[in-house]
Amino acid sequence: MSEPTSVATAADPLSTPAVRTRMPDVGTTIFTVMSALAQQCGAVNLGQGFPDFDCDPRLLQAVTNAMQAGHNQYPPMAGVPALRAAIARKIGMQYGRRCDPDTEITVTAGATQAIFTAILALVQPGDEVIVLEPCYDSYVPNIVLAGGRVVRVPLDPHTLRPDFDRIAAALTPRTRALIVNTPHNPSGTIWHAADWQRLADVLSGTEVVVISDEVYEHMVFDGQWHHSALAHPALAGRSVVVSSFGKTFHVTGWKVGYAVAPAPLMAEFRKVHQFNVFTVNTPMQHGLAAYMGDPAPYQTLAAFYQAKRDRFRAGLACTRFRLLPCEGTYFQCVSYAELAVPERHLSEAAFCEWLTREVGVAAIPLSAFYGSPTEQQRIRFCFAKRDDTLQAALARLARL
């Protein structure tokens, strides 16, 4: 007769305690899901937003030089002074604003960490934070983890531009922050100077903080200019502006970004930052500081990506996808409503799965950027890819 099988009980020290999740509605991100499906199916991955080409060899050499020079231990908590100084010079050249690198700039472990840190630092439990939907998928979980209340304000469904009357109507005495993203992921729209002025008028007389996600700041097309919150006199004093070296210099895996804010806001930001990540990769910071001595890599980035955008749009024009405007970022949104196949009636998520499995090209559904079910037959492609990658994708999409 066999021995009875032991059963773990609540008193058993080896049993796993019950899990009480703080994020019951959050699963694996759509970007991870679609990238895994693309790999499984051998599809061209135009879903997740990362380049498939290398960065400038000079940047790699600058990092190598930094490591060989012994820059391999903890840097200052706020970031390597030379890099903060380089960021301040860039902001002065780009936006005409003088920033104190000692008190107003912090180097972060990517833009996502910067946004999360800003929310944790500035949002108290019960505070309201306005997000403009569709929005990047990290914003809402960040607010939830901070104990804040998410207030969703839709962008205009036709133009995907901000609706300032709706923003004004959403403001209450509990509103603590509003998150702006320009150039906008996923739509590729940009904020113009008049948009920032409208926001300044709406927020006048309030204590609302603007968290401005500007990671695609150097990818603005057709001779237009990126208008930053840093350049608006009435908003710069109430804004935390976030950017990304990963996006700008084709090194998304390095996860290095930065935040810029007035000294009082930055002091609160750093209180959280020091216990969140404390410091950021030292040799990468030294390498970036040396590389930024030449502004050409970011000053020519718009032309670099516009050429890819134009080539990709020209190829898509030969399909039955309807192109949506792309003013900035490295994303192109399309509508599949006019496809002459039964699959055009699928939900956006189901269509993206079908496209990956049957056509061999991965994309992201715009519905993933909304909190509640929103179906508009729109999907997002990433064109931050080698020309041969884009051509391979276009050849497959031409079957449609």
MOHURA-V682885 format. One line per field, one symbol per residue. phi: phi as a letter, one per 30 degrees, with the letter a starting at -180 (. if undefined). burial: + if it has 16 or more other ideal C-beta (glycine too) atoms within 10 Angstrom, else -. A space follows every 50 residues. Layout:
phi->???
burial->???
//
This chain:
phi->.dddddbdcedddcdddddcddbdccbdddddddddddddcidddccddb dcbdddeddddddedddddjdbcedeedkdedddddddddddddbicdcd ddbbbbdbdidddddddddddcccejdcbdcccdbeddddeeddddidcd cccddeddchcdcddddddddbdcdcbbccbbecccdidbdcedddddde dddeiccdccccdbdceccbciidbdccedccedcedbccccbbdeddci bdddhbbabbaeedddddedddedcdbibbeddddddddddddcdeecdc dddeddddedddddddddccdcdcdbdaicbbcbccdcddbedddddddd dddddddccibcbcddedccdcebcbhbbbcccdbedddddddddddddd
burial->-----------------------------++-+++-++--+-++++++++ +---+---+--++--+----+---+--+++-+++++++-++--++-+-+- +-+++++++++++++++++++++---++++++++++++++++++-+-+++ +-+-+----++++---+--++---+++++++++++++++++---++-+++ -++----++++++++++++++----+++++++--++-+++++++++++++ ++-+++++++++--++-+++-++--++-++++++++++++++----++-- ++--++-++--+--++--++++-+-+++++++++++--+------+-++- +++-++--++++++++++++---+-++++++++++---++--++-++--+
//
